Amino acid sequence: MPGRHSGTAHFRPDIEGLRAVAVLMVLAFHAGLPFAPGGFAGVDVFFVISGFLITGLLVREVERSGRVSLLTFYARRAKRLLPAASLVLVVTGILTWLFIPRVRWAEIGGDLVASAAYLINWRLADRSVDYLAEDSVASPVQHYWSLAVEEQFYIVWPLLIVFGAWLVHRHRLRTRPVLGALLLLVVVGSLGWSVVATASQPETAYFVTTTRLWELGVGGLVAITSAHWQRLAPGTATGLAWAGLAALLLSVTILGTGTAWPGYAALLPTLGTAAVIAGGFAGRDRGPVRLLGAAPMRDIGATSYSLYLWHWPLLVVAAAAWGDLSLWQGVAIAAFSYLPARLTYALVENPIRSAPVMSRLPFVALVVGAACTVLGVGAGVTLVRGMESSIEQTEAAPGAEALLDGGENPMDAPAPGRDADDPSAVDEDATPATATATDDSDPDLADTGPDVSRIDLTPESISPDPLLATKDLPDLYARGCSGKVGATEVIHCVSGDPEGELVVAVVGDSKIGQWGDVLEQVATDEGWQLHLYTRSGCTWTAASIDDDGSCLRWGQDVHDRLLGDEQPDVVIVSGVKHGSGDGSGQERRDRLAAGYADYWSDLGQVGVPVIVLSDTPSPGEHPVYECVSEHRDDVSVCAFDRSDGSGTRALQAAAAQVPTATFLTMNDWICPLEDCPPVIGDVLVYRQGSHITNTYAVSLLEPLRARLVPAVEAAVGASGASSP
């Protein structure tokens, strides 16, 4: 009954107010308020509340009837959660279609489908360790990950309770101690795994269900032990609730995005929430209970679910339409989201939840829930199909040469600007990336860059199509020849000429990987054996560059292999700037360079020289291909300031320290002007981040060959001459 706080009452106004605290924490964080750096912990508050309420509901049913009606339980969840969630998914799909660049439609469409199926947390966990998804900005439905965790909890938890009820009935045990013991096992196991996973796999630990179950379980334990909390003295209960609120305040103010999460740090908001709930049993109308149960807090708490659903898509879509939001824009949008949230609560959420037919016929509620899920999936599929349709239209356009799965391999085709019948003939109108690309007879090719006077910034077509840029990758990724983020296992692939006498090792992160097809072609033509040792996100350095140590372990293993049975004749390396720990940017760069030099010097001592290929220029935060997809008629607006690339300085510094290292750059071909052109010779230059498309890398085959082959021959020759 509303207003009562005894253990027999099912409605707790203070818990409704606690929901308000949770959603306000999240909104403050997402709006960018500087005093709420730990507002993301509001999600953890929701988890504890859900665990408390659902466990209490199930335990009371077991005590009342000795069983759990799974049909009734799932029907209740379906009518409570799915209508509002699906409405927001559909509207988000519409807003995406209207305001977000097409290049993101397929990814967001997939997110909508995963959200409708309540699997988005696992999709986000997988994306978080996919280095090829580095340009994936925040999805407008990213916040559904927490709903997915709860839905998965709702599937598993009743089954656990059913198992406990069976144990109670079979062995004539007491209900709450048995259920409490089962929940305690889950809490301890999940908390332990959360601490371990947060330390070793922080990218995935944030999203996966296994690291979060303990938070819901803590709420469940409070529900199971409710009799104990009801017997507390009112003063003690009030003090406990105040302590819990203080813990939540600390969570908001002292935590931040740099906090390893969830792990043991999540104990603060989790136990704080549990304390507020436990204290509310006997706290009656004192202090925190009265505060949380006040009408404004109850009102926000009642709409907290819809408010949580609406605020994030509105923020993301606004940022896509207007650019980076200011603090006050973020606050205004977060506040505005109360309006659609209130309408959703009044017109959708509450009417469906309280409809008599839903209570009388649980099957009807399940059908409605299934229909809502289909709507959400349909919104996602529509977006994906919309992007596919856009791709089909650009492919049908005259002169379009999009690189598609099953299409022509650019390695087998003449470079842009070449005559297919006479590859040595140069089209005088071709752009610099290809105009001199196949002139092997030009002795100055290795020393000169492109002819910048012939760059055309008004391409007739763009290849690969910007909508497919993220798929335009070297073949080594499809072959599984590059390790993923967080992996320590060394993946070793061999290509080129398998009978070649010269053994060349290619080592590093995705910055050397982007040249994979080109290096393999050079190796095949020159008769080299090519051995690939690449791992996304890991430069090959003895310096500490990440928090979990996986790169160090991977790099040391590669180092030992190259000095052991897999010793090559020469090594080709590159890398982007990585760094962690204290110190200025220059100090971290110096450590990175020193780590490079350590490994390269070890190779030099056994007669293995190193060819160092520079990092590629960085376009900044905004993806080039996304800009080009929206400005096909004037790609010049997507140009950016020329740079050497974030990793180049450390590579150059290390090469200067090691006599057996030779530094090469292709940046004059990648960015031949002061403002780097996004499209050269009708070829899109960039895909993710500062990585060049495979099509553009292939177009630089001959310029790279002209610089690389003499450098390798000179380095190997010098190494042989100096060997005893």
N, C-alpha and C positions, 0 to 999 in steps of 0.2 A: 504494500500500500504506500503511495507517495507520502513522503514526510517522515516515515518510520525508519528506524535504523537498527532494529533488533535483528537477531540472527534468523528470525522466521520470515522477515520481509524479503521479497525478491528484488524490490526496487530500492536503490540507494541514491538519493539525490547528490550526495557527495561524490559518488563515482561518476555521475553524469557531469559534475563539475570538473572532475579529474580528466575526463575526456576533453573538456574545453582547454585545460592546461596543456594537454598533449598536442592538440591541433594548433594552439596558439604558439607553442614552441616551434613546431614545424614551419608554420607560416612566417614567423619572425626570421627563422634561418633562411628560408628560401627567398624572402624579400630582401635579404642582405643586411638586416639590422646589425650594426657593429657590436651591440651589447649581447647578442645571442649567437656566438660562434658555435655553441654546442646544442643549438635548437634541434638538430637532427635526432637527438636522443628522445624527442617526443614520440618517435615511432616505437621505441622500446617501452615507453609508458603504455602505448596502445597494446603492445604484446602482453604485458602483465595483466592489464584489465581484461583482455579477451580470455586469457588463460583462467583467470579467476571466475568470470561469469560462466564460461562454457563448462568448466569443471564442476562448479556448483550446481548448474542445471542437471548435468549428467549424474552426479552423485545423489542428488535428491530423488531423481527418477529411480535409481537403483535401490535406494532405501525404501521408496514407496512401493515399488512393484517387483523388485528383484531382477529387473531386466532393463534394457535400453532399446527403445524403438528407433532403429536406424532410419527407417522411412520417415518418421515424424521429425527426427532431428535434422536430416538433410533437407527436408521440405522447408523447415523453419529457416535454415540458413539460406536456401535458395531465394525465398521470397524477401528475406531481409537484405541480402547483399546484391543479387544479380541485376535487378531492374535499374537501380541507380548507376551501378558500374557500367552496364551496357549502354545506357543513355549517354554517359560521358564519353565512352569509347566512340560511339557513332558521331557525336558532335565534334570530337577531336579529329576524327577522320575528315569531316567536312572542313574544319578550320585548316587542317594540313593541306588539303587540296587547294584552298583559297590563298593561303599565305606563306606556306613553306616551300622552298625550292624543290622542283621535281626530282632532283638528284637524290633527295632523301626519302622519297615516297616509298620505295620498296623496303627500306630498312624500317621505317615507321609502320608500314603496313604489316610487316612481320611482327613488330612489337605489339600491334593491336591484336593480332591473332593469338600471340602468346599470352597477352593480358586477358583476353576473353577465356582462354583455356586455363588461366591461373598457373602459368609456367614461366612467366616473364622473368622471375628472379634467376632461374637457371640460364636463360638466354643472356641476361645481363652478365652473369658470372662468366659465361663462356666468352662473351665479347670483351670483358675486362682483361683477359689474358691473350687476346688476339691482337698482335701488334699491327696486323693489316687493317684493323678497325680503328686506328688511332685518330682518324678524323670524325669518328662518331660522336657528335655533340649530344647533349642531353636529349633524350627522347621525351616527347610530350606525355608519354604514359610510363615513364620510368618509375614513377612513384607507386605504380601497381605492384612492384616487387614485394612490398610489405603485405599487400592483400593476398598475393600468391602464397606467401609464407603462412598466413593465417588459414587460407583455404586448405592448404596441404595439412596443416595442423588439424583442421576440422575433419579431415578424412581419417587420419591416424588415431587421434585422441579417443573418439568413441569406441574404436576397436580395442584400444588398450583398456578402456573402462569395461567393455563387454568381457574381455579376458579376466579382468579382476573380479567381476561379478560371478563369473564361472568358478573361479577359485574359491570365492566366498561360499557359494552354494555347495560345491563339491566337498569342501573340507570344513564347512560350518565355522567359518572364521568371521571376525568382525569386519564390517565393510570398510570403514575409513582407514584403519591401520593397513589393510592390504592394499587399497588403492594408493594410500600415501607412500607405501614402500615402493610400489611400481613407479609412481611419479618421481620419487627421489632418485631412483636408478636412472631415469631419463634425464633428469636435471644434472646430475653429477657427470654422466657420460657426455651430454651435449656441452656443458660448460667446459669440461676438460678439452674436448675437441675444438671448441671455440677459441680457447687460449692457444692451443697448438697451431691451428689453421691460421689464426690472425697473425701469428709470428712468422709462419712459413709461407702462407699463401694469402696475403692481405687483400689482393685484388678480388679473389673469389669469396673469401670468408665473409665479406660484408653482406653478400646477397643470398648465400645458400641457406637452406632450411635447417640443416644439421647444426649450424652454429648459433641458431636462434631459438631452437626448441626449449632450451633451458629457461629462457625468459618467460615464455608462456607457462612453462612448468612451475616456475616460482609462484605465479599467480594462482595456478591450480593448487599448490600446497597451502596457500593462504585459505583457499576455499575449503579444503579438506580439514584444516585445523581450526575452522571458524569457532568451534565451541571454546577453545582455549582463549581466543581473542575476546569473546563475549564476556569472559569472567574477569577481564582486566578492570582495575579500578579506573573510574572516569578520568582522574588526573593523569594516571600512567598512560592511558589510551590517547589522551589529548597530546601529551608530550611525544608519544611515538608518532602521531600524525604530523605534528610540527616538525619533528626531525626528518620525516619523509619529504615534506615540502622543502625543507632546507637543502636536502640532497638533490632535489630536482632543480632548485635555484643554482646550486653549485654546478650541476651538469650543464646548464645553459651557459654559464659564464666562464667556467674554467676549461671545459672541453673545447675541441676545435677540429678542423678538418685534418690536422696533423696527428690527431690521436689515433693510434692503432685501434681499429674497431671491427667487431664488438669486443672480443677478448675479455680480459679481466676488468678493463675500464668500464664496460657496460654494467658492472655490478652496482655502480653508484646510482644511476637512474632506476635500475631494475629493483634493487632493494629499497630504494627510496619510495617507489610506487607501492611496493608491497607493504611498506610501513604505513603509508597513508591509508591504504585499504584496511589493513589490520586494525589500525587505531580507530577507524570509523565505526567499528562494531560496537564499541562501548563509549565512544567519545560523545555520543548523543548530540546535543546542539551547541557544543562548545567550539571555540576558536576555529580550527581548520575545517571541521565538519560544517559549521555554519557558513564559513566563507565559500567553500566549494558548493554548498547547496543553495546559494543565493540564486535568485531568479535569472539574472543575466548569465551566470555561469551555466545554469541548467539549460538555458536557451541555446547557448553556443555548443554545449555538449550534445544536445539533441540533434543538432545539424552537423556535428563534427565529421561524420562519415561523408556526407555530401560535400562539405567544405574541403575536406582532404582531397576528394576526387577532383573538384573543380579548379582549385587554385593553381596547380602545377601546369596543366595544359595551357591555361590562360597566360601564365608567365612565359612559357616557352614560345608560344605562338606570337606573343607581343615582341619578344626579343628577335624572332625571325623577321617580323614585319618592320620593326623600328630600329633594329640594331641593339647593341648592349644597353641594358636598362640602367637608368640612374637609380639611386637609392629610393628617391621619392616615387619614381615610376613603379618600382617593385612593390613598395608599400601600398600604393594606390590600387594596383592590380590585385594584390592579395586581399585588400579590404573589399574591393568590388566583387570578388569571388563569393562573398557572402550572399549576394543577391541570387545568382543561379542556384547556389546551394540551398537557400531557403525555399525557393520555388520547387526544387527537386524534392526536398523533404516533404513539402506540403502537398504536392501534386502527384508524386510518384512513390517515393519511399514509404511514407506513412500509410497512404490509402491501400497500397498493395499488401503491406505487412499486416494491416488490421482487417483486411477483407474476410468476412465470415466463411466464404467458400474455401478460402485457402486453409483455414483451420480445420474445417470439417473434412476436406478431401485433400490430404497431403499430396496425392498424385497430381492434382491440378497445379499445386505450387511447383512441383518438379518440372511439369511441362512448361510452365511459364518461365522457370529458370533456364530450361534448355533453349527455349525460343530466344531469350535474352542473349544467351551465349552465341547462338547462331547469328544474331544481329551484330554482335561485336566482331565475330570472325568475318562476317560479310563486309564490314567496314574496312577491315585490314586487307582482304582480298581485292576489294575495289581499288584501293590505293596501289597495290602491287600491279594490278592489271592496268591501271592508269599510266604507270611508268613504262610498262611493257609496250603500251600503245604509243607512247611518245617515242620510244626507241624505234619501233617499227616505222613510224612516220619519217624519222630522220634517216633511217636506212633507205627508204624509198626515194628520198630527195636526190636530185642529180648530183653525182660526184661524191656522194657520201661513202666513206670507207670505214665504217665502224668495225672494230675488232670483236667478233662474236665467237662464242664457243662453236667449234666446228668450222669456223671460217678459215680463210687463208692465213697461214703462219707468216708473219712479216719477215721472218728469217729466210723464207723461201721466195719472197717477192722482191723485186727491185726496189731499192730505196726510193722514197719520194723524190721526184726530180730526175729520175733515170728512165731511159728507154728500155722497155722489157726485152726487146730484141737485141739491143746493144748496150749492156750495162755500163760500158766504159764511156758512153756518150753522155755529156752533161747538158742538161736543159739550161739555157742561159737565163731563164726566168725563175729557176729554182732558188730556194732560199739557202742560206749558208750552211745549215745543218746537213745538207745533202749535196750541195753543188760540187764540192770537191771530195765527197765522201769516198768514192771508189777509184780515185786517181792514184794508184799504187806507184806510178812512175814519178810522182812529184816529190823530189827530195826535201822540199821545204815543208811538207805537210805536217810533220811532227813539231815543227817550230813555229808555225803560223796558225792563227785562229781563223774563224769564219770571216767572210767578206760582209761586214755589217751594212754596207751600202745597199745590199740586195734583200734585206728583210722586209717581208710583206705582212703587215698586221691586219690585213683584211682577207682572211682565208675564205676560199670558196666552199670548203668543207673542212670538217674537223675529225681526225682519226687518232685514237679511238673516240667515239662519241663520249662527251663528258658524263653522260648518264651511266656509262660502262667503265669509267676510268679506274674504279677500284678493282675491277676484274682484269685489268691489263697488266698481268704479272709475268715475271720470268717463270719458265717451266719448272724450276727447282721447287717452287711451292706446291705445284700439283703433284710432283713426284715425292713429296714428303721429305725433301732434302734440307729443310730449315727447321731447327728446333723452335718450340713455342716459348713465350714468356714464362718464366718460372721453372722451366725444365733444366735439369743439370746433365741429362744424358747427351753425349756427343753423337750427333748424326753425321756419318761419313759417307758421302756419295762420290762416285768416280765417273767421269765423262771425258769428253775430248777424244784423243786417239788412244785406245786401250793398249796399243803396242808402242806408244811413244817412249823415247828414251829419256826425254826431259820431263821430270815430275814437278808439277806446279801445284802448290796448295793455295786455296782461296779461303781466307779466314776473316771472320768478323760478324757484324750485325747486318741488318737489312740494307745498310748503305753499300756494302759490297755485294749483297744479294741482288740489288737492283740491276747490277751488271751481269747477272748470271748467264743469260742467253748469249750475250755478246762475248763474254770470256770463253764460253764453251765453243762458240763458233771459231774464235781465234785459235783456241787450243786444237780444234779439229783440223783447221787449215795448216797450222804450223807443226803438227805432229807432236803435240804435248799431251801427256796424261794430266788431267785436271782433277784434283781432289778437293771436294767442297767440305768445309767445316763452318757452317753458319748457324747462328741462333738469334732470332729476333730479339731486339732490346738489349743485346749484350755486346759491347765493344770488347775486343780481345786485349785486355790489359791486366796487369798485376795489381792495379789500384782498386780499392773498394768503390764500386759504382752503384750498388744497390743496397737495400736494407736487409734482404733475406739471405744474401750470400750466394744465391744460385749462380750468378754470373761468374763469381770468383771460382766456384767449384768447376763450372763448365770450362772456363778459360784455363785453369790449371791442368785439367785433363787434356785439353787440346795441346797445351805447351808440352806436356810429357810425351804425348804421342809423336809430335813433330821432332822431338829430340831422341825418340826411340825408334821402334821398328818402322814407323810410318814417315821417317825423315824424308822430306822432299829436296829438290835441287834449288827451289826458290819459292818464296811465299808472297802472295799479293794480299794486302789488307786495306781496309778502310773502316770508318766508324763515325757515328754521330757523337755529339757531346752528351755525356752522361755525367752525373755527379751527385753525391749525397754527402752529408756530414757538414761539419763546420767550415768556416772560411769563406773568403770572397770568391767571386767567380773566377778570378785569375788564380787564386790558390788552388781551387778545385781543378782548374784546367792544368795547372802545373803538376798536380798529383796524377792526373790522367796521363799526361805526357810521360812522366817518370815511369808509370806502369807499363806504357807501351815500350819505352826504351829498355826496360828490364827484360821483357820477353824477346824483343828484337836482338838485343845484345847476346842473349843466350844462343839464339840461332846463328848469329854471326860468328860466335866462337867455334861452332862446328861446321863452318863453311857454307851456311845457308843465308843468302842475301834476302832482303825484304824490299818489295816494291810497294810504296805507299800511295794509294789513290785518294785524292782529296774528297772531303764531304761535299755535297751539292748545296747550292744556295737555298736559303730558307724563305718561303713566301710569307711567313708569319702565321697568325692564328687561323685565318680564314682560308678554307680550301680553294685552290685555284680552279679545280674542275667544277666546283659548285658555282663559282662566279661566272665561269665561261658558259655553263649551261643556261644561266639566266641572261647572258649578254652576248648571244651568238652573233648579233649584228655589229657589235663593237667590242671586240675582245680586249682592246687596248685599256679599257677601264679596269681590267684584271691584272695589269702589269704591277710589279712591285720592285722596291729598291734592290739593287744588286748587292750581294754579300758573298763572302767566301764559304759560307756554311758554318753552322755552329760547331762542328767537330774539326774543322780544318786547322785551326791554330794549334791545337794539341798534337795533331798528326805531324804538322810541319816542325814543331818544336822537338818532338821525339826523333824525327828523321835527322834533324841537325845534330842530335846527340849520338847517333849511331852511324859509324862510318860505312857500314854495309847496307844502309837503307837509302833508297832513292825515292824522291817525292815527285809525283806526277799530278797534274790537274786537267780536268776536262771542263772546268767551269766557264772558260771563254766560249765554248760551244753550247753550253746549257743556258748561259745568260750573257749573250753577246753585246747587250746594250746597258746603259746606266739603269734603265727601268727594264727588268727582265720580262721579255715577251711570254705570254702564257701559251701561245700557239706559234710554232715555227714550221714553215713548209707544210701547212695544213695538218701538222701533227701536234696534238696536245702534249705539252711538256711534262706536266705534273699530275700525279695521282695523290695518294695519301701524303699529308705533311710535306716534307721536302724531298720525297721520293719521286723520281722521274718515271714516266710511263715506260712500259717495255717497248712500245712502238717507237718512242723517241730514242731510247737507249740503242735499239737496233739500227736506227738511222745514223747513229754515230759509230757504227762498226769500224769503218776505215780510218776515221780520225783517231779512234782509240787504238786501233792496231798500229798505226803509224808511230804512236808515242810509246805504246807498251812493248812491242816486240824488240825494238832496239834497246830499250831500257833493260828488259829481261836478259837479252844476249850480252849486254855490257856487264851487268851485275854478275851473271853466271861466269862470264869470262874472267872478270876480276877475281871472283872467289876462287876459280880454278887455278889462276896464276899464283894466288897467295897461299894455296894449300901446300903442305909439305909433300 
